[in-house]
Amino acid sequence: MKNYPLSVQIWIVIAIITLSISILLAFILPSTLRSFFTREVYASIHAAQDLVFNQFDSNVYRDYIGPDFFGEEQVLENIRTVKHFIIYDDNRPIASFSISEDFLKKAQEQAIVQRNISQEYSGDINGKKVFYIISKCKVLNQDAFLVSYMGDSYREDLVQTLFKRLINLMGLVFLFSWIPAILLSRYLSKPLVNLEKKVEKLANNEWNEPIELNRRDEIGKLGYSIEHLRKQLIRQDEAEQSFLQHVSHELKTPVMVIQSFTQAIKDGIYPKGTLDDSINVIDNEAKRLEKKIKNLLYLTKLDYLSNHEIDKVNFSLDSLIKEIIERFSWHRTDINWNLDLIPISIEGDLEQWKIAIENLLDNQIRYANNQILISLKKTNNKTLLRIWNDGPHIEENLLNTMFNKFNKGYKGEFGLGLAIAYKIINAHSSNILAINEKEGVSFYIEISS
């Protein structure tokens, strides 16, 4: 059924439920009605016996009760054809009609052993089911039993009549329920069909048309989620376009320098005055190009690893920072390094943390005047790493976007170092924030321990 349209599925489900209820009622109703009308039959027999007992007390029959007591036309029979006969203690029956020998014998046996004043029974006469009541009584000061019975045909007639009417009614309900079921199925499926068309457009990169559903139910929530996805796709597309433009620009410059210098040397011209100086320019540009490509590849690698579990190991963060500073300090010997590091171990990808801190310190060295302060401490069950330099403040327009790809300050190289650091820190469920202090700039890294 899942291969049918949703409206058809909803209609089929409603039709099956309605049909199932109808079939269930078809099985349950007859037995329920029979049980109800059985009680009605016994109630009618009790009422008919009360009429007979009233006749027993009548002055007309005070001295004689014989076969004609019930009359040739069964005067005291109830309109529901209740019949009566009397059984004396000597098993002598008195009736105005012929009684089946088998039924009479059975009634006599039951009367003898009966302990209650009145008791209900069921049996059959000539193959037809009957309901009867045997009641103890006094007839002309003699102990006797009044047996009153009614055939099952009355009950069955009532059951069949009501059952047929109910079946007809259920048939009409079942038939007419299909119409609102079809309307309901279309009403429920219409917004989903519209969403399907819009999602198909999203798949074809047609995401300019907003998705608006004026409803707050589950379908409305689904529409809101798809609208959120549409906006995300637009932002991602813009980011990809911007990324490609920046990559082409960043890679084109060193390639052009290398090509132009190479061609000039082939022509016997040395742009930097000497052959060695010109070749050094080519070598430096090649190294810059190599570094850009490595950063781009690593950024792509981080995007891939973001969907996988990080291989965490326990390592000393303070030792890692000291190790990186030892390698970086020779880049600028004029910088004074102030370290306030307490021994702290964290869990994470050691290689990624190494690259993140290297990129952060590379940024500090580029902008610092002559001082860099690094502190590492525990606060509120979290590890706080602060890196401060006494360089100029970050431009306000860059402060909130400096961790985005290709965003760089006036001394920036590629605009990828901080973006890589940001991705690594976020992948480890940690946060990084850059703040312009009263003097200098601080980077705060809050690490989840």
C-alpha positions as CSV (number, residue, x, y, z in Angstrom):
1,M,0.0,0.0,0.0
2,K,3.0,2.3,0.6
3,N,3.4,2.6,-3.2
4,Y,0.0,4.3,-3.6
5,P,-0.6,8.1,-3.3
6,L,-1.0,9.3,0.3
7,S,-4.6,10.3,-0.3
8,V,-5.4,6.8,-1.5
9,Q,-3.6,5.3,1.5
10,I,-5.7,7.5,3.9
11,W,-8.9,6.6,2.2
12,I,-8.1,2.9,2.2
13,V,-7.2,3.0,5.9
14,I,-10.5,4.7,6.8
15,A,-12.4,2.3,4.5
16,I,-10.8,-0.7,6.2
17,I,-11.5,0.7,9.7
18,T,-15.2,1.3,8.8
19,L,-15.5,-2.1,7.1
20,S,-13.8,-3.9,10.1
21,I,-16.2,-2.2,12.5
22,S,-19.1,-3.2,10.4
23,I,-17.9,-6.9,10.2
24,L,-17.2,-6.9,13.9
25,L,-20.7,-5.6,14.7
26,A,-22.2,-8.2,12.3
27,F,-20.7,-10.9,14.6
28,I,-21.3,-9.2,17.9
29,L,-24.8,-7.7,17.5
30,P,-26.7,-11.0,16.9
31,S,-25.4,-12.6,20.1
32,T,-25.9,-9.3,22.0
33,L,-29.4,-8.9,20.7
34,R,-30.3,-12.6,21.5
35,S,-29.0,-12.2,25.0
36,F,-31.1,-9.0,25.4
37,F,-34.3,-10.5,24.0
38,T,-33.8,-13.7,26.0
39,R,-34.2,-11.6,29.1
40,E,-37.2,-9.9,27.5
41,V,-38.8,-13.4,26.8
42,Y,-38.3,-14.5,30.4
43,A,-39.7,-11.1,31.6
44,S,-42.8,-11.8,29.4
45,I,-43.2,-15.3,30.8
46,H,-42.9,-13.9,34.4
47,A,-45.6,-11.3,33.6
48,A,-47.8,-14.0,32.0
49,Q,-47.4,-16.1,35.2
50,D,-48.5,-13.2,37.3
51,L,-51.7,-13.1,35.3
52,V,-52.3,-16.8,36.0
53,F,-51.6,-16.4,39.7
54,N,-54.1,-13.6,39.8
55,Q,-56.7,-15.9,38.2
56,F,-55.9,-18.5,40.9
57,D,-57.0,-16.0,43.5
58,S,-60.2,-15.1,41.7
59,N,-63.5,-16.1,43.2
60,V,-64.6,-17.6,39.9
61,Y,-62.0,-20.3,40.1
62,R,-61.7,-20.7,43.9
63,D,-63.3,-24.2,43.9
64,Y,-62.3,-25.6,40.5
65,I,-59.3,-25.5,38.3
66,G,-59.4,-28.1,35.5
67,P,-58.3,-28.4,31.9
68,D,-60.7,-25.7,30.7
69,F,-59.2,-23.3,33.2
70,F,-56.9,-21.9,30.4
71,G,-59.8,-21.9,27.9
72,E,-60.2,-23.5,24.6
73,E,-58.7,-20.5,22.9
74,Q,-56.1,-20.0,25.6
75,V,-57.7,-16.9,27.0
76,L,-54.8,-16.2,29.4
77,E,-52.1,-16.5,26.8
78,N,-50.0,-13.4,26.5
79,I,-49.9,-11.5,23.3
80,R,-46.5,-13.0,22.8
81,T,-48.0,-16.5,22.9
82,V,-47.0,-17.6,26.4
83,K,-48.6,-21.1,27.1
84,H,-49.2,-22.6,30.5
85,F,-50.0,-25.9,32.1
86,I,-50.1,-27.2,35.7
87,I,-48.3,-30.2,37.2
88,Y,-49.5,-31.6,40.5
89,D,-47.4,-33.5,42.9
90,D,-48.7,-36.8,41.5
91,N,-47.3,-35.7,38.1
92,R,-50.8,-35.2,36.8
93,P,-50.8,-32.4,34.2
94,I,-53.6,-30.0,33.6
95,A,-53.5,-28.2,30.2
96,S,-55.9,-27.0,27.5
97,F,-53.6,-28.3,24.8
98,S,-51.6,-31.3,23.9
99,I,-48.1,-31.4,25.4
100,S,-45.1,-33.2,24.0
101,E,-44.4,-36.3,26.1
102,D,-40.7,-35.6,26.1
103,F,-41.1,-32.0,27.1
104,L,-43.7,-32.9,29.8
105,K,-41.4,-35.6,31.3
106,K,-38.4,-33.3,31.3
107,A,-40.5,-30.5,33.0
108,Q,-41.8,-33.0,35.6
109,E,-38.2,-34.1,36.5
110,Q,-37.0,-30.6,36.7
111,A,-40.0,-29.5,38.9
112,I,-39.3,-32.4,41.4
113,V,-35.7,-31.4,42.0
114,Q,-36.3,-27.6,41.8
115,R,-35.4,-25.9,45.0
116,N,-36.3,-22.3,44.1
117,I,-39.8,-21.1,44.1
118,S,-39.4,-20.0,40.4
119,Q,-36.6,-21.0,38.0
120,E,-35.9,-20.3,34.4
121,Y,-35.1,-23.1,31.8
122,S,-34.7,-23.6,28.1
123,G,-35.4,-26.7,26.1
124,D,-37.2,-27.8,22.9
125,I,-40.6,-29.0,21.8
126,N,-40.7,-31.1,18.6
127,G,-37.3,-29.7,17.6
128,K,-38.1,-26.1,18.3
129,K,-36.4,-24.2,21.0
130,V,-38.5,-22.8,23.9
131,F,-37.9,-20.8,27.0
132,Y,-39.9,-21.7,30.1
133,I,-40.3,-21.0,33.8
134,I,-41.4,-23.5,36.5
135,S,-42.9,-21.9,39.5
136,K,-44.2,-23.6,42.7
137,C,-47.8,-22.7,43.7
138,K,-50.9,-23.8,45.5
139,V,-53.9,-24.9,43.4
140,L,-57.0,-25.7,45.5
141,N,-54.8,-26.1,48.5
142,Q,-52.7,-28.7,46.7
143,D,-49.0,-28.3,45.9
144,A,-48.4,-27.8,42.2
145,F,-46.1,-26.3,39.6
146,L,-47.1,-23.8,37.0
147,V,-45.1,-24.3,33.8
148,S,-45.2,-21.3,31.4
149,Y,-43.2,-21.3,28.1
150,M,-42.7,-19.3,25.0
151,G,-41.2,-20.3,21.6
152,D,-38.0,-18.9,20.3
153,S,-39.5,-17.7,17.1
154,Y,-40.6,-14.4,18.7
155,R,-37.0,-13.7,19.9
156,E,-35.5,-14.7,16.6
157,D,-37.9,-12.5,14.7
158,L,-36.9,-9.6,16.8
159,V,-33.3,-10.3,16.4
160,Q,-33.5,-10.8,12.6
161,T,-35.6,-7.6,12.2
162,L,-33.3,-5.4,14.2
163,F,-30.2,-7.0,12.8
164,K,-31.4,-6.4,9.2
165,R,-32.1,-2.8,10.1
166,L,-28.8,-2.3,11.7
167,I,-27.0,-3.9,8.8
168,N,-28.8,-1.6,6.4
169,L,-27.9,1.4,8.6
170,M,-24.2,0.3,8.8
171,G,-24.2,-0.2,5.1
172,L,-25.4,3.4,4.6
173,V,-22.9,4.7,7.2
174,F,-20.1,2.7,5.4
175,L,-21.1,4.0,2.0
176,F,-21.5,7.6,3.0
177,S,-18.4,7.6,5.1
178,W,-16.3,7.1,2.0
179,I,-17.2,10.6,0.7
180,P,-15.9,12.5,3.8
181,A,-13.0,10.0,3.8
182,I,-12.0,11.0,0.3
183,L,-12.4,14.7,1.1
184,L,-10.3,14.2,4.3
185,S,-7.6,12.3,2.6
186,R,-7.3,15.0,-0.1
187,Y,-7.3,17.7,2.6
188,L,-4.5,16.0,4.6
189,S,-2.4,15.0,1.5
190,K,-2.7,18.4,-0.4
191,P,-0.1,20.3,1.8
192,L,2.2,17.3,1.7
193,V,1.9,17.1,-2.1
194,N,2.8,20.8,-2.3
195,L,5.8,20.2,0.0
196,E,6.9,17.4,-2.2
197,K,6.9,19.6,-5.3
198,K,8.9,22.3,-3.4
199,V,11.4,19.8,-2.1
200,E,11.8,18.5,-5.7
201,K,12.6,22.1,-6.7
202,L,15.2,22.3,-3.9
203,A,16.8,19.1,-5.3
204,N,17.1,20.9,-8.7
205,N,18.8,23.9,-7.0
206,E,15.6,26.0,-7.4
207,W,15.5,27.5,-3.9
208,N,14.4,31.1,-4.5
209,E,10.7,30.4,-3.7
210,P,10.0,30.5,0.1
211,I,8.0,27.7,1.7
212,E,5.1,29.1,3.7
213,L,2.4,27.0,5.5
214,N,0.0,28.8,7.7
215,R,-0.5,25.9,10.1
216,R,1.1,24.8,13.4
217,D,0.5,21.1,13.3
218,E,3.1,18.4,12.3
219,I,2.7,19.3,8.6
220,G,3.4,23.0,9.5
221,K,6.5,21.9,11.5
222,L,7.7,19.9,8.5
223,G,7.2,22.9,6.3
224,Y,9.2,25.1,8.7
225,S,12.0,22.5,8.8
226,I,12.1,22.4,5.0
227,E,12.1,26.2,4.8
228,H,15.1,26.2,7.3
229,L,16.8,23.7,5.0
230,R,16.2,25.9,2.0
231,K,17.8,28.9,3.7
232,Q,20.7,26.7,4.8
233,L,21.2,25.5,1.2
234,I,21.2,29.1,0.0
235,R,23.8,30.0,2.5
236,Q,25.9,26.9,1.7
237,D,25.7,27.7,-2.0
238,E,26.8,31.3,-1.4
239,A,29.6,30.0,0.8
240,E,30.7,27.5,-1.9
241,Q,30.7,30.2,-4.6
242,S,32.6,32.5,-2.3
243,F,35.0,29.7,-1.5
244,L,35.7,28.9,-5.1
245,Q,36.3,32.6,-5.9
246,H,38.7,33.0,-3.0
247,V,40.6,29.7,-3.8
248,S,41.0,30.7,-7.5
249,H,42.2,34.2,-6.4
250,E,44.6,32.9,-3.7
251,L,46.1,30.2,-6.0
252,K,46.3,32.4,-9.1
253,T,48.6,35.0,-7.6
254,P,51.6,32.8,-6.7
255,V,51.2,30.9,-10.0
256,M,51.3,34.1,-12.0
257,V,54.4,35.2,-10.1
258,I,56.1,31.9,-10.7
259,Q,55.2,31.9,-14.4
260,S,56.3,35.5,-15.0
261,F,59.6,35.1,-13.2
262,T,60.3,31.8,-14.9
263,Q,59.6,33.3,-18.3
264,A,61.7,36.3,-17.5
265,I,64.7,34.1,-16.5
266,K,64.2,32.1,-19.8
267,D,64.5,35.5,-21.6
268,G,67.7,36.3,-19.7
269,I,66.0,38.9,-17.5
270,Y,66.4,38.8,-13.8
271,P,63.4,40.7,-12.2
272,K,65.2,40.9,-8.8
273,G,68.5,42.0,-10.2
274,T,70.3,38.7,-9.8
275,L,69.6,35.1,-10.8
276,D,69.7,33.9,-7.2
277,D,67.4,36.6,-5.9
278,S,64.9,35.9,-8.7
279,I,65.0,32.2,-8.0
280,N,64.4,32.9,-4.3
281,V,61.2,34.8,-5.2
282,I,60.1,31.7,-7.2
283,D,61.0,29.4,-4.3
284,N,59.1,31.5,-1.8
285,E,56.0,31.7,-3.9
286,A,56.1,28.0,-4.4
287,K,56.3,27.5,-0.7
288,R,53.4,29.9,-0.2
289,L,51.4,28.0,-2.8
290,E,52.3,24.7,-1.1
291,K,51.1,26.1,2.2
292,K,47.8,27.3,0.7
293,I,47.1,23.9,-0.9
294,K,47.9,22.1,2.4
295,N,45.5,24.4,4.3
296,L,42.8,23.8,1.7
297,L,43.3,20.1,1.8
298,Y,43.3,20.1,5.6
299,L,40.1,22.2,5.7
300,T,38.5,19.7,3.4
301,K,39.7,16.9,5.6
302,L,38.1,18.5,8.6
303,D,34.8,18.7,6.8
304,Y,35.0,15.0,6.2
305,L,36.1,14.2,9.7
306,S,33.2,16.2,11.2
307,N,30.9,13.3,10.3
308,H,33.1,10.8,12.0
309,E,34.1,10.1,15.6
310,I,37.3,11.8,16.8
311,D,40.1,9.5,17.8
312,K,40.7,10.8,21.3
313,V,43.8,10.3,23.4
314,N,44.8,11.8,26.7
315,F,47.7,14.3,26.4
316,S,49.3,17.1,28.3
317,L,48.1,20.4,26.8
318,D,50.6,22.6,28.7
319,S,53.5,20.4,27.3
320,L,52.1,20.7,23.8
321,I,51.9,24.5,24.0
322,K,55.5,24.7,25.3
323,E,56.7,22.4,22.5
324,I,55.1,24.6,19.8
325,I,56.5,27.8,21.3
326,E,60.0,26.4,21.2
327,R,59.6,25.9,17.5
328,F,57.9,29.3,16.8
329,S,60.1,31.5,19.0
330,W,62.9,31.7,16.4
331,H,60.5,33.3,13.9
332,R,60.6,36.5,15.9
333,T,63.3,36.7,18.5
334,D,62.2,40.2,19.6
335,I,59.0,38.8,21.2
336,N,58.9,38.3,24.9
337,W,56.9,35.1,25.8
338,N,55.1,35.2,29.2
339,L,53.8,31.7,30.1
340,D,51.4,30.9,33.0
341,L,50.6,27.3,32.4
342,I,49.5,24.8,35.0
343,P,49.8,21.1,34.2
344,I,46.5,20.1,32.6
345,S,45.7,17.0,30.5
346,I,42.7,16.8,28.1
347,E,41.2,14.3,25.7
348,G,41.1,14.9,22.0
349,D,42.9,14.4,18.7
350,L,46.5,15.3,19.4
351,E,47.4,16.1,15.8
352,Q,44.3,18.4,15.4
353,W,45.0,20.3,18.6
354,K,48.6,20.8,17.5
355,I,47.5,22.3,14.2
356,A,44.9,24.6,15.9
357,I,47.5,26.0,18.4
358,E,50.1,26.4,15.7
359,N,47.6,28.4,13.6
360,L,46.7,30.6,16.6
361,L,50.3,31.2,17.6
362,D,51.2,32.0,13.9
363,N,48.5,34.6,14.0
364,Q,49.8,36.0,17.3
365,I,53.4,36.3,16.0
366,R,52.2,38.1,12.9
367,Y,50.4,40.9,14.8
368,A,52.2,41.1,18.2
369,N,54.5,44.1,18.8
370,N,56.8,42.5,21.3
371,Q,54.7,40.6,23.9
372,I,52.6,37.4,23.9
373,L,51.0,36.1,27.1
374,I,49.6,32.5,27.3
375,S,47.8,31.3,30.4
376,L,46.2,27.9,31.1
377,K,44.0,27.2,34.1
378,K,40.9,25.4,35.4
379,T,37.6,27.4,35.9
380,N,34.2,25.9,36.7
381,N,35.2,22.3,35.7
382,K,36.4,23.6,32.4
383,T,39.9,24.4,31.0
384,L,40.4,28.0,29.9
385,L,43.3,28.8,27.5
386,R,44.0,32.5,26.9
387,I,46.4,33.8,24.3
388,W,47.1,37.6,24.4
389,N,49.3,39.8,22.3
390,D,50.0,43.5,22.5
391,G,49.3,44.2,18.8
392,P,46.6,46.4,17.3
393,H,42.9,45.8,17.8
394,I,41.0,43.7,15.4
395,E,38.9,45.7,12.9
396,E,35.3,45.8,14.1
397,N,34.0,44.6,10.8
398,L,36.2,41.5,11.1
399,L,35.7,40.7,14.8
400,N,32.5,38.6,14.3
401,T,33.6,36.9,11.1
402,M,37.3,36.4,11.5
403,F,36.9,32.7,11.9
404,N,35.2,32.3,8.5
405,K,37.1,31.1,5.5
406,F,39.3,33.7,3.7
407,N,38.5,36.4,6.2
408,K,41.9,38.0,7.0
409,G,43.3,41.2,8.5
410,Y,45.7,43.6,6.9
411,K,48.6,41.3,7.8
412,G,46.8,38.1,7.0
413,E,48.1,35.5,4.6
414,F,45.3,33.2,3.3
415,G,42.4,33.6,5.7
416,L,42.4,29.9,6.4
417,G,44.5,29.5,9.6
418,L,41.9,30.8,12.1
419,A,39.1,29.0,10.1
420,I,40.9,25.7,10.6
421,A,41.5,26.4,14.3
422,Y,37.8,27.3,14.8
423,K,36.7,24.0,13.1
424,I,39.0,21.9,15.2
425,I,38.0,23.5,18.5
426,N,34.3,23.3,17.7
427,A,34.8,19.6,16.7
428,H,36.0,19.0,20.2
429,S,32.8,20.6,21.7
430,S,34.9,23.6,22.8
431,N,34.5,27.4,22.1
432,I,36.8,30.1,20.9
433,L,36.3,33.9,21.2
434,A,38.4,36.9,20.1
435,I,38.1,40.1,22.2
436,N,39.7,43.5,21.9
437,E,41.1,44.2,25.3
438,K,41.9,47.7,26.6
439,E,45.4,47.0,25.3
440,G,46.0,44.3,22.7
441,V,43.8,41.3,21.7
442,S,42.9,38.1,23.5
443,F,41.8,34.8,22.2
444,Y,39.8,32.8,24.8
445,I,39.5,29.0,24.2
446,E,37.1,27.2,26.6
447,I,37.8,23.5,26.5
448,S,35.3,20.9,27.6
449,S,37.3,18.5,29.9
